[in-house]
Amino acid sequence: MAQRIEQRPPLDEEHEIQAQLERYPRLSHEEERRLLSTHGADRDAANRVLIEHNLHLVLEAAQARKGRGVAFGDLFQEGTVGLISAVEHYKPADGAFHARLVHVIAVTMDDVLAQTDEAQRNDEAFVIACRLLESAQRLLSERLDRPATPAELAKLCSGTKRGSTSCSPCWGKRAPRTTRSSSTTWTISTTRKTTRNSDAVEA
């Protein structure tokens, strides 16, 4: 008799990341101090441990920023870049170690959210401008009883109130936008590939 195999429902991004981070419990203060005092060839290995066992800070920051237009996995990856930067560039003069990590992670994520919000507003303004231009073109063509030329539309727009978007030019090609694909899994090897971007978020 064939055995019935019970299939578990797939985890969403947040819970999958959370499950992976269970392998990296929080370090004691004594262990963190010991790792931070490491120098020379062993410092890279110490930084790796500090990064892995402080990923819970990235998870908490991403959870606090859910539903704001950026996929959870992308927020986590960006926050991890901030964490790497904070650990690798930390100096005692920066203040308390955990406070510094939390600050850099937050700045990194908030910058991504701000850029995403600005891009969405630009998209909305672009759509509105195109619709208004189409309306102006249709009305002008009806008035002239023939298709309006670009020069006639430009003349119409030049006579509108300065600062109005009613005749904003939207013909021609738009600059393509890049979309960051959302990662459904996280590994340390993937995270380490992002270190080339860490200097960009150094506070």
Backbone torsions as a table, in degrees:
resi	resn	phi	psi	omega
1	MET	NA	128.3	-176.6
2	ALA	-69.2	136.8	178.8
3	GLN	-78.5	141.6	178.6
4	ARG	-83.5	125.6	-179.4
5	ILE	-98.4	120.8	-179.9
6	GLU	-85.8	122.7	-179.0
7	GLN	-99.2	129.9	177.6
8	ARG	-84.9	145.0	178.0
9	PRO	-65.9	144.4	-179.2
10	PRO	-64.7	144.6	178.2
11	LEU	-78.8	146.5	173.1
12	ASP	-77.8	174.6	-174.2
13	GLU	-56.6	-47.2	-176.5
14	GLU	-61.5	-48.3	-177.1
15	HIS	-71.5	-29.3	177.1
16	GLU	-67.3	-43.4	177.1
17	ILE	-64.2	-43.2	-179.4
18	GLN	-60.4	-39.3	179.0
19	ALA	-65.5	-39.4	179.3
20	GLN	-66.9	-34.8	-176.7
21	LEU	-74.4	-10.7	176.2
22	GLU	-63.5	-18.4	177.3
23	ARG	-75.7	-10.8	-175.5
24	TYR	-123.1	79.6	-179.5
25	PRO	-67.4	162.0	-179.2
26	ARG	-67.0	143.8	-179.9
27	LEU	-84.6	153.4	172.9
28	SER	-74.1	161.8	178.6
29	HIS	-62.0	-37.6	179.5
30	GLU	-64.1	-41.5	179.9
31	GLU	-67.3	-39.6	178.0
32	GLU	-64.3	-42.7	178.9
33	ARG	-62.6	-39.5	179.3
34	ARG	-64.0	-43.0	-179.3
35	LEU	-68.5	-38.4	180.0
36	LEU	-68.4	-24.9	179.6
37	SER	-86.5	0.5	-179.8
38	THR	-73.9	140.0	-179.9
39	HIS	-132.1	171.0	175.3
40	GLY	72.7	-144.9	-173.5
41	ALA	-66.6	-22.8	-177.1
42	ASP	-84.5	-5.8	-175.3
43	ARG	-67.9	-36.4	178.8
44	ASP	-60.4	-43.5	178.8
45	ALA	-65.7	-37.4	178.3
46	ALA	-65.8	-42.1	178.1
47	ASN	-61.6	-39.3	180.0
48	ARG	-60.4	-44.3	178.9
49	VAL	-64.3	-42.4	179.1
50	LEU	-62.5	-39.5	178.7
51	ILE	-66.3	-49.0	-177.0
52	GLU	-60.1	-43.1	-173.2
53	HIS	-89.1	5.1	172.1
54	ASN	-116.9	11.9	177.7
55	LEU	-65.6	-18.3	176.5
56	HIS	-62.4	-27.1	176.9
57	LEU	-67.5	-37.4	177.0
58	VAL	-66.9	-43.5	179.3
59	LEU	-60.0	-45.8	-179.1
60	GLU	-63.9	-40.4	179.1
61	ALA	-66.4	-39.5	178.9
62	ALA	-67.3	-38.5	178.8
63	GLN	-64.4	-33.5	179.8
64	ALA	-74.2	-12.6	-176.3
65	ARG	-118.5	19.6	-180.0
66	LYS	-67.5	153.3	174.3
67	GLY	73.1	24.3	-179.1
68	ARG	-116.7	25.7	172.5
69	GLY	98.9	-3.7	178.5
70	VAL	-122.1	134.2	-179.5
71	ALA	-59.7	146.8	-176.3
72	PHE	-58.8	-43.0	-179.8
73	GLY	-62.8	-37.2	178.3
74	ASP	-68.3	-41.4	176.5
75	LEU	-59.6	-42.8	-179.4
76	PHE	-63.8	-43.8	179.8
77	GLN	-63.7	-43.5	179.5
78	GLU	-64.6	-41.7	177.6
79	GLY	-64.0	-33.1	177.6
80	THR	-66.0	-36.4	174.8
81	VAL	-59.8	-44.1	177.6
82	GLY	-62.9	-40.5	178.4
83	LEU	-61.8	-45.7	179.2
84	ILE	-58.9	-45.2	179.9
85	SER	-62.0	-44.4	-177.6
86	ALA	-64.6	-40.4	-179.9
87	VAL	-69.3	-47.9	-174.0
88	GLU	-70.8	-23.2	-178.6
89	HIS	-110.3	9.5	-176.6
90	TYR	-66.9	138.0	173.9
91	LYS	-133.3	147.4	-179.6
92	PRO	-53.7	-29.4	179.4
93	ALA	-66.0	-16.2	179.7
94	ASP	-74.0	-10.1	-178.7
95	GLY	100.8	-160.9	-177.9
96	ALA	-60.0	137.5	-174.4
97	PHE	-60.0	-51.5	-177.3
98	HIS	-64.7	-40.5	179.6
99	ALA	-61.4	-38.7	178.7
100	ARG	-65.7	-42.1	179.2
101	LEU	-62.4	-47.6	-178.7
102	VAL	-60.3	-41.4	-178.8
103	HIS	-63.3	-48.8	-176.4
104	VAL	-67.5	-39.7	177.3
105	ILE	-60.7	-45.1	-179.0
106	ALA	-63.9	-43.8	-180.0
107	VAL	-61.5	-42.6	-179.3
108	THR	-62.5	-48.4	-179.0
109	MET	-66.1	-43.0	-178.8
110	ASP	-64.3	-33.2	177.2
111	ASP	-66.0	-42.1	177.6
112	VAL	-63.6	-42.2	179.2
113	LEU	-64.2	-39.8	179.3
114	ALA	-65.2	-42.4	179.0
115	GLN	-64.6	-40.7	179.2
116	THR	-65.2	-42.7	179.1
117	ASP	-63.0	-41.4	178.6
118	GLU	-64.6	-41.1	179.1
119	ALA	-63.3	-39.3	179.1
120	GLN	-66.8	-39.3	177.5
121	ARG	-65.4	-39.1	177.4
122	ASN	-63.7	-39.5	177.8
123	ASP	-62.3	-44.8	-179.6
124	GLU	-64.0	-41.9	178.8
125	ALA	-64.7	-36.9	178.9
126	PHE	-62.7	-45.9	-179.7
127	VAL	-63.1	-43.9	179.6
128	ILE	-62.4	-44.1	-179.1
129	ALA	-62.6	-41.3	179.6
130	CYS	-64.9	-40.6	179.3
131	ARG	-65.1	-40.9	179.4
132	LEU	-67.2	-37.4	178.1
133	LEU	-66.2	-39.7	177.3
134	GLU	-62.1	-40.0	178.1
135	SER	-64.8	-42.8	178.9
136	ALA	-63.3	-40.4	179.3
137	GLN	-64.4	-41.3	-179.6
138	ARG	-66.4	-45.1	-179.3
139	LEU	-65.6	-40.3	179.6
140	LEU	-67.2	-39.1	178.5
141	SER	-64.7	-38.3	177.9
142	GLU	-66.2	-37.9	179.6
143	ARG	-66.9	-38.9	-178.4
144	LEU	-85.6	-12.5	-177.0
145	ASP	62.1	31.8	176.4
146	ARG	-165.6	164.5	178.3
147	PRO	-62.1	134.1	178.1
148	ALA	-75.4	140.4	178.4
149	THR	-84.1	158.6	176.0
150	PRO	-55.9	-36.6	179.6
151	ALA	-64.5	-39.7	179.7
152	GLU	-68.5	-37.4	176.5
153	LEU	-66.3	-40.4	179.2
154	ALA	-63.8	-38.6	178.6
155	LYS	-65.9	-39.7	177.9
156	LEU	-63.4	-43.3	-178.4
157	CYS	-68.0	-35.1	-179.3
158	SER	-67.3	-19.1	180.0
159	GLY	-93.0	-1.6	179.8
160	THR	-80.0	165.3	-179.1
161	LYS	-61.9	134.4	-179.3
162	ARG	-61.8	136.5	-179.1
163	GLY	93.2	-10.1	179.2
164	SER	-79.9	146.9	178.2
165	THR	-99.5	10.6	-172.8
166	SER	-65.1	-25.3	179.1
167	CYS	-128.8	34.1	178.8
168	SER	-61.4	133.5	-178.9
169	PRO	-68.9	129.1	177.6
170	CYS	-136.9	16.2	175.7
171	TRP	-82.9	166.9	-178.2
172	GLY	91.8	178.6	-175.8
173	LYS	-82.6	144.1	172.6
174	ARG	-90.2	150.3	175.7
175	ALA	-67.5	130.3	-178.0
176	PRO	-65.5	142.2	175.6
177	ARG	-99.2	143.6	176.5
178	THR	-95.2	140.1	-179.7
179	THR	-115.8	124.3	179.3
180	ARG	-76.5	124.6	178.8
181	SER	-75.3	143.0	-177.4
182	SER	-83.9	130.9	179.3
183	SER	-88.1	133.7	-179.5
184	THR	-92.2	-13.6	178.3
185	THR	-132.6	159.2	179.4
186	TRP	-131.9	136.7	173.6
187	THR	-137.4	158.0	179.0
188	ILE	-62.9	-36.7	-179.5
189	SER	-63.0	-38.5	177.3
190	THR	-66.1	-41.4	-178.6
191	THR	-62.8	-39.5	-176.6
192	ARG	-66.3	-24.8	178.5
193	LYS	-67.2	-17.9	-176.8
194	THR	-86.8	-0.1	-176.3
195	THR	-64.7	-21.4	178.4
196	ARG	-65.3	-17.4	178.8
197	ASN	-98.3	-1.1	-170.1
198	SER	-65.4	-34.1	-178.6
199	ASP	-63.4	-24.4	-176.6
200	ALA	-70.1	-19.1	-178.4
201	VAL	-111.2	10.1	177.5
202	GLU	-65.5	123.7	-177.1
203	ALA	-75.1	NA	NA
